[in-house]
Amino acid sequence: MEAVHAHEHGHEHHPSGIMRWVTTTNHKDIGTLYLWFSFTMFMVGGVMALIIRSELFQPGLQVVNPDFFNQMTTLHGLIMVFGAIMPAFVGFANWQIPMMSGAPDMAFPRMNNWSFWLLPPAALLLIISLFVPGGAAAAGWTLYAPLTVQLGMGMDLTIFAVHILGMSSIMGSINIITTILNLRAPGMNMMKMPLFVWTWLITAYLLIAVMPVLAGAVTMTLTDRHFGTHFFNAAGGGDPVLFQHIFWFFGHPEVYIIAIPAFGVVSQVIPAFSRKPLFGYTSMVYATSSIAILSFLVWAHHMYTVGMPVQAQLFYMYATMLIAVPTGVKVFNWVATMWKGSLTFETPMLFAIGFLFLFTMGGFSGLVLSITPVDIQLHDTYYVVAHFHYVMVAGALFSAFAGVYFWLPKWTGRMYDETLGKWHFWLTMIFFNVTFFVQHFLGLAGMPRRIPDYALQFADFNMISSIGAFGFGLSQVFFLYIVLKAIRSGEKSPERPWEGADTLEWTMLPTPAPYHSFETPPVIK
Amino acid sequence: MSTAEANRALLRKLVLAAICMFGFGFALVPFYDKICEVTGLNQLQKPDRVSNTQVDTTRTLTVEFDSNVHGNLPWKFAAQERRMSVHPGQLVQVVYEVRNDSNTAMAGQAIPSYGPKVAGQYFRKLDCFCFAKQELKPGEVKRMPVVFVIDPGLPQDVHTVTLSYTFFEVEGTRRAETGAAPKEG
């Protein structure tokens, strides 16, 4: 509660050193913690990806044994989704939502501290699970029964980690919704909110709707494992397919939980560097909402091969294709924002345009996969791997990079090195495509995913993909260097480094943003 | 209402929503069972209805009988005949034999599956040991019939149909009969 008493600067009352970070309730501190945690997990998950790609560099088994390979694919997925991408966007939300909507802080600062500090124990559980007898969960990030009912104690640790991560997400979402609905500055009505705030409002509702369902699914797995229930056990009257239904009821909205905040960041960056207001703001809000609603109706398109009646397959196929309509509206609006704009191509804009190109490609391969007969051919092949890395990496991750470069001057008061930023973009862009574009061909030719070995005809493309992966990984170490260099010795940022950016944090707050902002709400005309 | 009160009111609603969605996850289980019942999907333990008993003698199919035991259930399980030639529409009986090789009484449940997948919906079982749990005393041998008809609507390009059963142990049914302690499942 010190923060309340410290009127002007607040620094003097704070514990220093590590305790400042452990006890902090300041949204900016917590945002920073989320972002560093996310980057750390990104590195851990990245090392796992490189272990996978090393094994796949050549056919045959060279580097790891198949069981460890399976643990790597599982943990890579879980850590990247729950440890890297989601916390990154919660970090942005913590930093930006109060500043962009004119609120002094998040609505529940102490709960905010909790939501963050639940994450490191969950991450530790996942990492410790590698060292218990039997190793980590090795059933893929989707944790399908019946395999997960049979795995060793690493699976129990994974289940508890998912429970903790879910609690953290739900608490974070409650905070975000309450902040947005109750703490906006006077005059900031809903349809004046920056699109980043809108996208997070929608995402937070999605999280509250589906994270508890995932918690339920893993709880059922836990009781099947230890307490004699038969949710997924055929002999006891259960059904493993039931797990897939429950999981994907969570899993498909989860995809949009990752993508929608990324849309929000891009919707701030593109207008700023086009020096034009966002084209079709209202349609953006409605398109995002429709994507969120439709995401609850398409889950079984992940399960075309389980033996559904053809009518159900048709329903899920058409519903999935329908999502392309609001997504198309968004892509159209971003392009129309750039149309006749006065464009410049600083690093944030480069990443936003990279996002636009590659996310659209990922969307198209998704449309291909939505067609049932095609999906039955491509299910569980590298085509699917290529598809979701185009939307997760080139979509979510690229937009996170755009956001970091865009807001770093506001957060730290220092500019990053523009030349190095451009290098980072081009290296990332090129190596990303080297890694993942060829995986489309592997999948079309029938190479299955999650297998440590492959037939000889896949050797060339796999070698190219592995080389790309190492290049991509090294480029991200370079990103760390760029950010550290900016924080330590970057040039001092001007008050408004991007003259086209016109949201509250740029127009009403000094650079760098003070520790406490908007203690008296700004008046929005 | 002050902002703090408004915040707390919203907090309560959102927590309630999260709890409801946790319950919803579990509610999907009976909901899913109901859907399967209504649509006739996955009804493994009920006899199928047979509408057309016209025998199509112009067509001969090979039906293979496969049998498996799941995990470490100590049972021997096999069909008395490995394969049979049948006509679509013909009423066929086949006998499976199962023997409990342990000194513990226990129950198992057989789950059928079909190959190719498309054949499943044309394979009509009128009677099957898989409609109920089978309990076997130590060393007991049971001969169990399956009575079935293959629907003449089976696609023309299918010439061989495999009926495969897997016996799963029903947990918690092991009872030691000769003084041996019950083994952990």
Boltz contact constraints between the chains, C-beta under 6 A:
constraints:
  - contact:
      token1: [A, 107]
      token2: [B, 7]
      max_distance: 6.0
  - contact:
      token1: [A, 170]
      token2: [B, 18]
      max_distance: 6.0
  - contact:
      token1: [A, 174]
      token2: [B, 11]
      max_distance: 6.0
  - contact:
      token1: [A, 174]
      token2: [B, 14]
      max_distance: 6.0
  - contact:
      token1: [A, 178]
      token2: [B, 7]
      max_distance: 6.0
  - contact:
      token1: [A, 178]
      token2: [B, 10]
      max_distance: 6.0
  - contact:
      token1: [A, 182]
      token2: [B, 3]
      max_distance: 6.0
  - contact:
      token1: [A, 182]
      token2: [B, 6]
      max_distance: 6.0
  - contact:
      token1: [A, 182]
      token2: [B, 7]
      max_distance: 6.0
  - contact:
      token1: [A, 208]
      token2: [B, 17]
      max_distance: 6.0
  - contact:
      token1: [A, 208]
      token2: [B, 18]
      max_distance: 6.0
  - contact:
      token1: [A, 209]
      token2: [B, 21]
      max_distance: 6.0
  - contact:
      token1: [A, 212]
      token2: [B, 18]
      max_distance: 6.0
  - contact:
      token1: [A, 212]
      token2: [B, 21]
      max_distance: 6.0
  - contact:
      token1: [A, 212]
      token2: [B, 22]
      max_distance: 6.0
  - contact:
      token1: [A, 213]
      token2: [B, 21]
      max_distance: 6.0
  - contact:
      token1: [A, 213]
      token2: [B, 25]
      max_distance: 6.0
  - contact:
      token1: [A, 215]
      token2: [B, 22]
      max_distance: 6.0
  - contact:
      token1: [A, 216]
      token2: [B, 22]
      max_distance: 6.0
  - contact:
      token1: [A, 216]
      token2: [B, 25]
      max_distance: 6.0
  - contact:
      token1: [A, 216]
      token2: [B, 26]
      max_distance: 6.0
  - contact:
      token1: [A, 234]
      token2: [B, 111]
      max_distance: 6.0
  - contact:
      token1: [A, 235]
      token2: [B, 109]
      max_distance: 6.0
  - contact:
      token1: [A, 235]
      token2: [B, 168]
      max_distance: 6.0
  - contact:
      token1: [A, 235]
      token2: [B, 170]
      max_distance: 6.0
  - contact:
      token1: [A, 242]
      token2: [B, 32]
      max_distance: 6.0
  - contact:
      token1: [A, 246]
      token2: [B, 25]
      max_distance: 6.0
  - contact:
      token1: [A, 246]
      token2: [B, 28]
      max_distance: 6.0
